Amino acid sequence: MKIKPIRNDDDLRAALRRLDAVFQAKVGTPEADEMEVLVTLIEAYENKHYPISPPDPVEAIKFRMEQQGLTLRDLEAYIGPSGRVSEVLNGKRPLSLRMVKRLHDGLRIPYESLLAG
């Protein structure tokens, strides 16, 4: 196993190629150990150089609505009356902490997504 730090995108591409080669390694083999180390190194490099921001809160809500086939009326339990739901989804009203908690608890939308922006 020849492991080295990932310092640039060329190193990243080489690590990804090697990961592809050892990806199906059997647990307990040197190749499986190499795969675990490569995954850790690749994740660290990508998190540092290519961070992914959480989605906009409204987009997170709309995504969950689409996933679960929810309507505006379904959101009333979490946000309030239909007018308030429309205002939130149109970006005219910010989410309150109470709404955030209800959306997280009821629809399992991550706090990070609801508090972003």
DSSP file (Angstrom, degrees, kcal/mol; ACC not computed):
  #  RESIDUE AA STRUCTURE BP1 BP2  ACC     N-H-->O    O-->H-N    N-H-->O    O-->H-N    TCO  KAPPA ALPHA  PHI   PSI    X-CA   Y-CA   Z-CA
    1    1 A M              0   0    0      0, 0.0     2,-0.7     0, 0.0    30,-0.0   0.000 360.0 360.0 360.0 122.7    0.0    0.0    0.0
    2    2 A K        +     0   0    0      2,-0.0     2,-0.4     0, 0.0     0, 0.0  -0.864 360.0 174.3-116.2  95.0    1.5    3.3   -1.2
    3    3 A I        +     0   0    0     -2,-0.7    31,-0.0    34,-0.0    35,-0.0  -0.842   3.0 168.2-106.6 137.5   -0.5    6.1    0.4
    4    4 A K        -     0   0    0     -2,-0.4    -2,-0.0     7,-0.1    37,-0.0  -0.965  41.1 -85.2-140.8 159.3    0.4    9.8    0.1
    5    5 A P        -     0   0    0      0, 0.0     2,-0.8     0, 0.0    36,-0.0  -0.226  36.5-122.6 -61.6 151.9   -1.4   13.0    0.9
    6    6 A I        +     0   0    0      1,-0.1     3,-0.1    35,-0.1     4,-0.0  -0.882  42.3 160.8 -96.5 112.1   -3.8   14.5   -1.6
    7    7 A R        +     0   0    0     -2,-0.8     2,-0.3     1,-0.1    -1,-0.1   0.624  58.9   7.8-108.7 -18.2   -2.4   18.0   -2.2
    8    8 A N  S  > S-     0   0    0      1,-0.0     4,-2.0     0, 0.0    -1,-0.1  -0.899  85.4 -85.5-153.8 179.0   -4.0   19.0   -5.6
    9    9 A D  H  > S+     0   0    0     -2,-0.3     4,-2.6     1,-0.2     5,-0.2   0.811 122.9  56.7 -67.2 -29.9   -6.5   17.9   -8.2
   10   10 A D  H  > S+     0   0    0      2,-0.2     4,-2.2     1,-0.2    -1,-0.2   0.930 108.6  47.1 -64.7 -43.8   -4.0   15.7  -10.0
   11   11 A D  H  > S+     0   0    0      1,-0.2     4,-2.5     2,-0.2    -2,-0.2   0.893 111.0  53.4 -61.7 -39.0   -3.4   13.8   -6.7
   12   12 A L  H  X S+     0   0    0     -4,-2.0     4,-2.6     2,-0.2    -2,-0.2   0.932 108.1  48.7 -61.9 -46.6   -7.2   13.6   -6.3
   13   13 A R  H  X S+     0   0    0     -4,-2.6     4,-2.2     1,-0.2    -1,-0.2   0.905 111.9  49.5 -61.3 -40.9   -7.7   12.0   -9.7
   14   14 A A  H  X S+     0   0    0     -4,-2.2     4,-2.3     1,-0.2    -1,-0.2   0.909 111.2  49.3 -64.1 -41.6   -4.9    9.5   -9.0
   15   15 A A  H  X S+     0   0    0     -4,-2.5     4,-2.6     1,-0.2    -2,-0.2   0.892 110.4  50.8 -65.3 -39.0   -6.5    8.6   -5.7
   16   16 A L  H  X S+     0   0    0     -4,-2.6     4,-2.2     2,-0.2    -1,-0.2   0.889 109.6  50.4 -65.9 -39.0   -9.9    8.2   -7.3
   17   17 A R  H  X S+     0   0    0     -4,-2.2     4,-1.6     2,-0.2    -2,-0.2   0.930 112.8  46.3 -62.9 -44.4   -8.4    5.9  -10.0
   18   18 A R  H  X S+     0   0    0     -4,-2.3     4,-1.7     1,-0.2    -2,-0.2   0.900 110.2  53.5 -65.8 -39.7   -6.8    3.8   -7.3
   19   19 A L  H  X S+     0   0    0     -4,-2.6     4,-0.8     1,-0.2    -1,-0.2   0.908 106.4  53.0 -60.1 -41.7  -10.0    3.7   -5.2
   20   20 A D  H  < S+     0   0    0     -4,-2.2     3,-0.4     1,-0.2     4,-0.3   0.878 108.3  51.4 -59.7 -38.1  -11.8    2.4   -8.3
   21   21 A A  H  < S+     0   0    0     -4,-1.6    -1,-0.2     1,-0.2    -2,-0.2   0.821 120.0  32.7 -70.7 -31.7   -9.3   -0.4   -8.6
   22   22 A V  H >< S+     0   0    0     -4,-1.7     3,-1.8    -3,-0.2    -1,-0.2   0.322  86.3 107.1-107.4   8.2   -9.6   -1.5   -4.9
   23   23 A F  T 3< S+     0   0    0     -4,-0.8    -1,-0.1    -3,-0.4    -2,-0.1   0.822  80.7  46.4 -60.6 -35.6  -13.3   -0.7   -4.4
   24   24 A Q  T 3  S+     0   0    0     -4,-0.3    -1,-0.3    -3,-0.2     8,-0.1   0.178  82.6 141.8 -93.5  17.9  -14.5   -4.4   -4.4
   25   25 A A    <   -     0   0    0     -3,-1.8     2,-0.2     6,-0.2     3,-0.1  -0.260  56.4-109.3 -62.4 145.3  -11.7   -5.6   -2.1
   26   26 A K    >   -     0   0    0      1,-0.1     3,-1.7     2,-0.0     6,-0.5  -0.527  40.8 -96.0 -76.0 141.4  -12.7   -8.2    0.5
   27   27 A V  T 3  S+     0   0    0      1,-0.2    -1,-0.1    -2,-0.2     4,-0.0  -0.259 109.5  28.7 -56.1 138.1  -12.8   -7.0    4.1
   28   28 A G  T 3  S+     0   0    0      1,-0.3    -1,-0.2    -3,-0.1    -2,-0.0   0.387  93.9 115.4  91.7  -3.7   -9.6   -7.8    6.0
   29   29 A T  S <> S-     0   0    0     -3,-1.7     4,-2.0     1,-0.1    -1,-0.3  -0.593  79.1-113.8 -94.3 160.4   -7.3   -7.6    3.0
   30   30 A P  H  > S+     0   0    0      0, 0.0     4,-2.4     0, 0.0     5,-0.1   0.857 118.8  56.3 -58.6 -34.1   -4.6   -5.0    2.5
   31   31 A E  H  > S+     0   0    0      2,-0.2     4,-2.4     1,-0.2    -6,-0.2   0.881 105.1  50.7 -66.3 -37.4   -6.6   -3.6   -0.5
   32   32 A A  H  > S+     0   0    0     -6,-0.5     4,-2.1     2,-0.2    -1,-0.2   0.899 110.5  49.4 -66.3 -39.8   -9.6   -3.1    1.8
   33   33 A D  H  X S+     0   0    0     -4,-2.0     4,-2.0     2,-0.2    -2,-0.2   0.916 110.9  50.1 -62.8 -42.3   -7.4   -1.2    4.3
   34   34 A E  H  X S+     0   0    0     -4,-2.4     4,-2.8     1,-0.2    -2,-0.2   0.903 107.6  54.3 -61.8 -41.2   -6.1    0.9    1.4
   35   35 A M  H  X S+     0   0    0     -4,-2.4     4,-2.6     1,-0.2    -1,-0.2   0.921 107.4  50.0 -60.0 -44.8   -9.6    1.6    0.3
   36   36 A E  H  X S+     0   0    0     -4,-2.1     4,-1.9     1,-0.2    -1,-0.2   0.906 112.5  46.8 -61.2 -42.2  -10.6    2.9    3.8
   37   37 A V  H  X S+     0   0    0     -4,-2.0     4,-2.4     2,-0.2    -1,-0.2   0.916 112.1  50.5 -66.3 -42.9   -7.6    5.2    3.9
   38   38 A L  H  X S+     0   0    0     -4,-2.8     4,-3.0     1,-0.2     5,-0.2   0.916 108.4  51.9 -61.6 -43.7   -8.2    6.5    0.4
   39   39 A V  H  X S+     0   0    0     -4,-2.6     4,-2.6     1,-0.2    -1,-0.2   0.916 110.7  48.6 -60.0 -43.1  -11.8    7.3    1.2
   40   40 A T  H  X S+     0   0    0     -4,-1.9     4,-2.2     2,-0.2    -1,-0.2   0.925 114.0  45.5 -62.7 -45.5  -10.8    9.2    4.2
   41   41 A L  H  X S+     0   0    0     -4,-2.4     4,-2.3     2,-0.2    -2,-0.2   0.912 114.0  48.6 -65.2 -43.1   -8.1   11.2    2.3
   42   42 A I  H  X S+     0   0    0     -4,-3.0     4,-2.8     2,-0.2     5,-0.2   0.928 111.7  49.1 -64.1 -45.9  -10.5   11.9   -0.6
   43   43 A E  H  X S+     0   0    0     -4,-2.6     4,-2.7    -5,-0.2     5,-0.2   0.918 111.2  50.0 -60.4 -43.3  -13.3   13.1    1.7
   44   44 A A  H  X S+     0   0    0     -4,-2.2     4,-1.7    -5,-0.2    -1,-0.2   0.923 113.4  45.4 -62.2 -44.4  -11.0   15.4    3.6
   45   45 A Y  H  X S+     0   0    0     -4,-2.3     4,-2.8     2,-0.2     5,-0.3   0.940 115.3  46.4 -64.8 -47.4   -9.6   16.9    0.4
   46   46 A E  H  X S+     0   0    0     -4,-2.8     4,-2.7     1,-0.2    -2,-0.2   0.892 111.1  51.9 -65.2 -39.4  -13.1   17.4   -1.2
   47   47 A N  H  < S+     0   0    0     -4,-2.7    -1,-0.2    -5,-0.2    -2,-0.2   0.866 115.8  42.1 -63.9 -34.9  -14.6   18.8    2.0
   48   48 A K  H  < S+     0   0    0     -4,-1.7    -2,-0.2    -5,-0.2    -1,-0.2   0.908 128.1  26.9 -77.3 -43.3  -11.8   21.4    2.1
   49   49 A H  H  < S+     0   0    0     -4,-2.8    -3,-0.2     1,-0.2    -2,-0.2   0.676 132.0  31.3 -98.3 -19.8  -11.6   22.3   -1.5
   50   50 A Y  S  < S+     0   0    0     -4,-2.7    -1,-0.2    -5,-0.3    -2,-0.1  -0.427  77.0 179.8-135.5  59.4  -15.1   21.6   -2.8
   51   51 A P        -     0   0    0      0, 0.0     2,-0.6     0, 0.0    -4,-0.1  -0.300  20.9-138.9 -65.5 147.0  -17.5   22.3    0.2
   52   52 A I        -     0   0    0     -5,-0.0    -2,-0.0     3,-0.0    -5,-0.0  -0.933  14.5-142.1-108.7 119.6  -21.1   21.8   -0.4
   53   53 A S        -     0   0    0     -2,-0.6     3,-0.1     1,-0.1    63,-0.0  -0.489  27.0-102.5 -77.1 148.2  -23.4   24.4    1.2
   54   54 A P        -     0   0    0      0, 0.0    -1,-0.1     0, 0.0    63,-0.1  -0.343  48.4 -94.8 -64.8 154.5  -26.7   23.4    2.7
   55   55 A P        -     0   0    0      0, 0.0    61,-0.2     0, 0.0     5,-0.0  -0.223  46.5 -85.8 -67.7 160.7  -29.7   24.1    0.5
   56   56 A D     >  -     0   0    0      1,-0.1     4,-2.4    -3,-0.1     5,-0.2  -0.401  42.2-118.2 -58.4 140.3  -31.8   27.3    0.9
   57   57 A P  H  > S+     0   0    0      0, 0.0     4,-2.1     0, 0.0     5,-0.2   0.885 113.9  49.6 -54.0 -42.9  -34.4   26.6    3.6
   58   58 A V  H  > S+     0   0    0      1,-0.2     4,-2.6     2,-0.2     5,-0.2   0.913 111.0  49.6 -64.5 -41.1  -37.3   27.2    1.1
   59   59 A E  H  > S+     0   0    0      1,-0.2     4,-2.5     2,-0.2    -1,-0.2   0.874 108.5  53.7 -65.0 -36.0  -35.7   24.8   -1.4
   60   60 A A  H  X S+     0   0    0     -4,-2.4     4,-2.1     2,-0.2    -1,-0.2   0.907 110.7  46.4 -63.6 -41.4  -35.3   22.2    1.4
   61   61 A I  H  X S+     0   0    0     -4,-2.1     4,-2.4     2,-0.2    -2,-0.2   0.934 113.2  48.3 -66.0 -46.0  -39.0   22.4    2.3
   62   62 A K  H  X S+     0   0    0     -4,-2.6     4,-2.4     1,-0.2    -2,-0.2   0.882 110.1  52.9 -62.7 -38.0  -40.0   22.2   -1.4
   63   63 A F  H  X S+     0   0    0     -4,-2.5     4,-2.6     2,-0.2    -1,-0.2   0.928 110.4  46.8 -62.5 -44.8  -37.8   19.2   -1.9
   64   64 A R  H  X S+     0   0    0     -4,-2.1     4,-2.3     2,-0.2     6,-0.2   0.881 110.0  54.1 -65.9 -36.9  -39.3   17.4    1.1
   65   65 A M  H  X>S+     0   0    0     -4,-2.4     5,-2.4     1,-0.2     4,-0.9   0.930 111.0  45.8 -60.0 -45.3  -42.8   18.3   -0.2
   66   66 A E  H ><5S+     0   0    0     -4,-2.4     3,-0.5     3,-0.2    -2,-0.2   0.919 111.9  51.6 -64.4 -44.0  -41.9   16.7   -3.5
   67   67 A Q  H 3<5S+     0   0    0     -4,-2.6    -1,-0.2     1,-0.2    -2,-0.2   0.894 120.9  32.5 -59.3 -41.5  -40.4   13.6   -1.9
   68   68 A Q  H 3<5S-     0   0    0     -4,-2.3    -1,-0.2    -5,-0.2    -2,-0.2   0.373 107.3-117.4-102.2   4.1  -43.5   13.0    0.3
   69   69 A G  T <<5 +     0   0    0     -4,-0.9    -3,-0.2    -3,-0.5     2,-0.2   0.877  55.5 167.9  64.3  37.7  -46.2   14.3   -2.1
   70   70 A L      < -     0   0    0     -5,-2.4     2,-0.2    -6,-0.2    -1,-0.2  -0.509  23.3-149.3 -87.0 153.0  -47.2   17.1    0.3
   71   71 A T     >  -     0   0    0     -2,-0.2     4,-1.0     1,-0.1     3,-0.3  -0.615  34.6 -99.3-108.9 172.9  -49.4   20.0   -0.5
   72   72 A L  H >> S+     0   0    0      1,-0.2     3,-0.6    -2,-0.2     4,-0.6   0.884 124.7  57.8 -58.4 -38.3  -49.5   23.5    0.9
   73   73 A R  H >4 S+     0   0    0      1,-0.2     3,-1.1     2,-0.2     4,-0.4   0.868  99.5  57.9 -61.4 -37.1  -52.3   22.4    3.2
   74   74 A D  H >4 S+     0   0    0     -3,-0.3     3,-0.7     1,-0.2    -1,-0.2   0.813 101.6  56.9 -63.2 -29.2  -50.1   19.7    4.7
   75   75 A L  H XX>S+     0   0    0     -4,-1.0     4,-2.6    -3,-0.6     3,-1.5   0.628  82.3  85.3 -78.6 -13.0  -47.6   22.3    5.7
   76   76 A E  H <X5S+     0   0    0     -3,-1.1     4,-0.9    -4,-0.6    -1,-0.2   0.840  83.1  59.8 -58.3 -33.2  -50.1   24.3    7.8
   77   77 A A  H <45S+     0   0    0     -3,-0.7    -1,-0.3    -4,-0.4    -2,-0.1   0.757 116.7  32.4 -65.5 -23.5  -49.4   22.0   10.7
   78   78 A Y  H <45S+     0   0    0     -3,-1.5    25,-0.3    -4,-0.2    24,-0.2   0.746 134.0  22.7-103.6 -30.9  -45.8   23.0   10.7
   79   79 A I  H  <5S-     0   0    0     -4,-2.6    -3,-0.2     1,-0.3    -2,-0.1   0.773 102.3-115.3-110.8 -36.4  -45.9   26.7    9.5
   80   80 A G     << +     0   0    0     -4,-0.9    -1,-0.3    -5,-0.5    -2,-0.2  -0.895  64.8   7.4 129.5-161.7  -49.4   28.0   10.2
   81   81 A P  S >> S-     0   0    0      0, 0.0     4,-2.1     0, 0.0     3,-0.7  -0.012  78.2-102.1 -54.6 159.7  -52.3   29.2    8.2
   82   82 A S  H 3> S+     0   0    0      1,-0.3     4,-2.5     2,-0.2     5,-0.2   0.829 121.2  56.7 -56.2 -36.4  -52.2   28.8    4.4
   83   83 A G  H 3> S+     0   0    0      1,-0.2     4,-2.2     2,-0.2    -1,-0.3   0.897 108.2  47.3 -62.5 -39.5  -51.3   32.5    3.8
   84   84 A R  H <> S+     0   0    0     -3,-0.7     4,-2.6     2,-0.2    -2,-0.2   0.891 109.5  53.5 -68.6 -40.1  -48.3   32.1    6.1
   85   85 A V  H  X S+     0   0    0     -4,-2.1     4,-2.7     1,-0.2    -2,-0.2   0.939 110.4  47.6 -58.8 -46.7  -47.3   28.9    4.2
   86   86 A S  H  X S+     0   0    0     -4,-2.5     4,-1.6     1,-0.2     6,-0.2   0.906 110.6  51.5 -61.7 -42.6  -47.4   30.8    0.9
   87   87 A E  H  <>S+     0   0    0     -4,-2.2     5,-2.6     2,-0.2     6,-1.1   0.918 112.1  46.4 -61.4 -43.4  -45.4   33.7    2.3
   88   88 A V  H ><5S+     0   0    0     -4,-2.6     3,-1.6     4,-0.2    -2,-0.2   0.946 113.4  47.9 -63.7 -48.1  -42.7   31.4    3.5
   89   89 A L  H 3<5S+     0   0    0     -4,-2.7    -1,-0.2     1,-0.3    -2,-0.2   0.723 112.2  50.2 -69.3 -20.1  -42.5   29.4    0.3
   90   90 A N  T 3<5S-     0   0    0     -4,-1.6    -1,-0.3    -5,-0.2    -2,-0.2   0.341 115.6-114.5 -96.8   5.9  -42.4   32.7   -1.7
   91   91 A G  T < 5S+     0   0    0     -3,-1.6    -3,-0.2     2,-0.2    -2,-0.1   0.653  86.3 115.4  74.8  15.3  -39.6   34.1    0.4
   92   92 A K  S   <S+     0   0    0     -5,-2.6    -4,-0.2    -6,-0.2    -5,-0.1   0.596  75.6  38.9 -92.6 -12.0  -41.7   36.9    1.8
   93   93 A R  S    S-     0   0    0     -6,-1.1    -2,-0.2    -7,-0.1    -1,-0.2  -0.996  80.8-131.3-138.6 130.7  -41.6   35.6    5.4
   94   94 A P        -     0   0    0      0, 0.0     2,-0.3     0, 0.0    -6,-0.1  -0.389  33.8 -98.2 -75.5 159.4  -38.6   34.1    7.2
   95   95 A L        -     0   0    0     19,-0.2     2,-0.2    -7,-0.1   -16,-0.0  -0.579  35.6-138.4 -73.5 136.6  -39.0   30.9    9.2
   96   96 A S     >  -     0   0    0     -2,-0.3     4,-2.5     1,-0.1     5,-0.2  -0.509  25.8-108.3 -85.9 165.1  -39.4   31.4   12.9
   97   97 A L  H  > S+     0   0    0      1,-0.2     4,-2.4     2,-0.2     5,-0.2   0.864 122.1  55.0 -61.7 -34.5  -37.6   29.1   15.3
   98   98 A R  H  > S+     0   0    0      2,-0.2     4,-2.4     1,-0.2    -1,-0.2   0.921 108.6  47.1 -63.8 -43.8  -40.9   27.5   16.1
   99   99 A M  H  > S+     0   0    0      2,-0.2     4,-3.0     1,-0.2     5,-0.3   0.926 110.8  52.7 -62.1 -44.7  -41.5   26.7   12.4
  100  100 A V  H  X S+     0   0    0     -4,-2.5     4,-2.5     1,-0.2    -2,-0.2   0.931 110.6  47.0 -57.4 -47.5  -38.0   25.3   12.1
  101  101 A K  H  X S+     0   0    0     -4,-2.4     4,-3.0     1,-0.2     5,-0.3   0.922 113.7  47.5 -62.3 -44.5  -38.5   23.0   15.1
  102  102 A R  H  X S+     0   0    0     -4,-2.4     4,-3.0   -24,-0.2     5,-0.4   0.913 113.0  48.1 -64.4 -42.6  -41.8   21.8   13.8
  103  103 A L  H  X S+     0   0    0     -4,-3.0     4,-2.0   -25,-0.3     6,-1.1   0.893 114.9  46.4 -65.1 -39.3  -40.5   21.2   10.3
  104  104 A H  H  X S+     0   0    0     -4,-2.5     4,-1.3    -5,-0.3    -2,-0.2   0.958 118.2  40.6 -66.7 -50.2  -37.5   19.3   11.6
  105  105 A D  H  < S+     0   0    0     -4,-3.0    -2,-0.2    -5,-0.2    -3,-0.2   0.903 125.4  35.2 -66.3 -41.9  -39.5   17.2   14.1
  106  106 A G  H  < S+     0   0    0     -4,-3.0    -3,-0.2    -5,-0.3    -2,-0.2   0.870 132.9  22.6 -84.4 -38.1  -42.4   16.5   11.7
  107  107 A L  H  < S-     0   0    0     -4,-2.0    -3,-0.2    -5,-0.4    -2,-0.2   0.428  95.9-124.9-111.7  -1.1  -40.8   16.2    8.3
  108  108 A R     <  +     0   0    0     -4,-1.3    -4,-0.2    -5,-0.3    -3,-0.1   0.821  49.1 162.1  60.9  33.4  -37.2   15.4    9.4
  109  109 A I        -     0   0    0     -6,-1.1    -1,-0.2    -9,-0.1    -2,-0.1  -0.748  46.9-107.3 -80.9 127.0  -35.7   18.3    7.5
  110  110 A P    >>  -     0   0    0      0, 0.0     4,-1.9     0, 0.0     3,-0.7  -0.221  14.7-129.5 -58.7 141.5  -32.2   18.8    8.9
  111  111 A Y  H 3> S+     0   0    0      1,-0.2     4,-2.4     2,-0.2     5,-0.2   0.885 108.3  62.7 -55.0 -39.6  -31.7   21.9   11.1
  112  112 A E  H 34 S+     0   0    0      1,-0.2     4,-0.5     2,-0.2    -1,-0.2   0.865 106.5  44.1 -56.9 -37.1  -28.7   22.8    8.9
  113  113 A S  H <4 S+     0   0    0     -3,-0.7     3,-0.4     1,-0.2    -1,-0.2   0.887 114.4  47.9 -74.6 -39.8  -30.9   23.1    5.9
  114  114 A L  H  < S+     0   0    0     -4,-1.9    -2,-0.2     1,-0.2    -1,-0.2   0.771 116.2  43.2 -74.0 -25.5  -33.6   25.1    7.7
  115  115 A L  S  < S+     0   0    0     -4,-2.4    -1,-0.2    -5,-0.2    -2,-0.2   0.448  91.5 106.6 -99.9  -1.5  -31.2   27.5    9.3
  116  116 A A              0   0    0     -4,-0.5    -3,-0.0    -3,-0.4   -63,-0.0  -0.302 360.0 360.0 -71.6 160.3  -29.0   28.1    6.2
  117  117 A G              0   0    0    -61,-0.1    -1,-0.2   -63,-0.1   -61,-0.1   0.438 360.0 360.0  99.3 360.0  -29.2   31.3    4.3
